Amino acid sequence: MTMTMTFAHPQQYLAWRRRLAACCALCLLALLAGSGCQTHPQVVGKIKVEMMQGRLANPEQLSSALNSSNDQLLLYLERGRLRQINDDLDGSMADYLAAMSFFDQEDAKARYTATGAGSQVMATMVNDRTLPYSGRSYERIMLLQQQALNVLAMGDYEGLGVMVNNLAYQIGQAEKRYQEELEAVEKQRQDGHEKAYSAVDSMPAFQNQMAAMNRDAAKVRNSFQNAYVYYFSGMYYESRQDWSNAYLAYKTALRLQPTCRTFQDDVRRLARRMQREEELKEFGLEPAAPSTHPAPAPDAGTVVFFYEQDYVDEKQSFQLAVPIPTHAGVTLVNITFPYYPEVTNRLVPLAIQSRRGQELAVTELACDLQRLAVKDLSEQMPGIITRMVIRATLKAIAGHEMQRQLGLAAGLAATVAMALLEQPDLRSWLLLPRYAQVARLELPAGEHELALVPRSTLNMQQSISVPVSAGKTTVVHIVSVPGRMISRVTPLP
């Protein structure tokens, strides 16, 4: 359908052209002004360099890059994590609490409010970056996990129980949101947008660019189930002698990370306690032999290590010329898509040694957060592609119409302005740990001097004092990023 614009007087036409020119100029000025500001990835990169140099990075510098109301949640998440790395527990807890409140407010909103509908329409017509960042499920789960570790370090055991129960609830809600997103994508296809998605997804250039990401995404079950979180919950339940919930949590962790020997040993141990060793067949495990898995000594206690290493990677983008049909024929339009490059292995296990240098345990991978982020973007791609192709089609038609109405120069100017405004949404929580690892030790009651030694070329080991009580659990939370390692030791009651 061709749109025709008529004017009663030449002055109206001239005024309309002036307004159009002014709008294009304002758009370009806004883009030029914004280009002088430091972006979120740039500021996070600067923070990483400062920490690599052994300096404490100022969390307030994040406010300059995340000063838009659309980025409020990201500010809370990034600043809360940085304060946690800086060993500022009070500040970290305050930011994480603000992020949790943000999520709660989002949940309280009606699913189809006028504001929400307007934002979705805006995202379809302009770009996804115009929406307030609402976080992804894997980020929300890790937010609660990190706050639970903060609460534990503060000695708030009652609050810790609330956090663990909230984690279980939010994982269920994440699964519900996941199913709703799948249904929304299917509805788009049924509404006739399947061609928009297929037009891009079937392009060899697109398939080649996305091949590595798709392979990495296929290695995890979904984007919201995190074995690190389940294991932490299992540890908490076991410390409360809630054997049933501890066993369920350990089994779920093992399903997600079946090669983790720590998970295997804990499932065996709880299966023996609960006389359910026949269930070990599900995991291909044999019952624990007393010679290889002896019962803990009566005067021994448990030390559980939660080790977080490195940072997740940021999203990248690539441009693709996509054929878009218009009334003037097929037009090639450059569309920029988000993606993650191929995941590289940077896992550095942590050796736990005695004061005399004897190796007592080595941490094992519980969760690779990068793979969860990749899986999450992979799950979003059908909707992202569909919205981008719809926008590109509308803008191509509008550009041809402006060229017809106002001439070649105006049409080209409008096309350039709209292309500059079209940017993929590359936002994510960049200070999240890349790897979450675990280890477990049984030690005699008493005070133990232990050394934490990363298995890397960097000389960044740390000595800690760990109190162990008979029949009790002591938690050691360790964060290691290039240039900095912190640890917190907290006995459970």
Secondary structure, DSSP 4 states (H G I P E B T S, - for coil): -------SSHHHHHHHHHHHHHHHHHHHHHHHHHHTSPPHHHHHHHHHHHHHTTPPPPGGGHHHHS-SGGGHHHHHHHHHHHHHHTT-HHHHHHHHHHHHHHHHHHHHS-TT-HHHHHHHHHHHHS-GGGSPP---HHHHHHHHHHHHHHHHHTT-HHHHHHHHHHHHHHHHHHHHHHHHHHHHHHHHIIIIIHHHHHHHHT-HHHHHHHHHHHHHHTTSS-SS--HHHHHHHHHHHHHTT-HHHHHHHHHHHHHHSTT-HHHHHHHHHHHHHTT-GGGGGGGT-PPPPTTTSPPPPTTEEEEEEEEEES-PPPPEEEEEEEEEEETTEEEEEEEEEEE-PPP------EEEEETTS-EEEE-EEEEEHHHHHHHHHHHHHHHHHHHHHHHHHHHHHHHHHHHHHH-HHHHHHHHHHHHHH--------TTS-SEEEEEEEEEESEEEEEEEEESSSS---EEEEEEE-TT-EEEEEEEEETTEEEEEEEE--
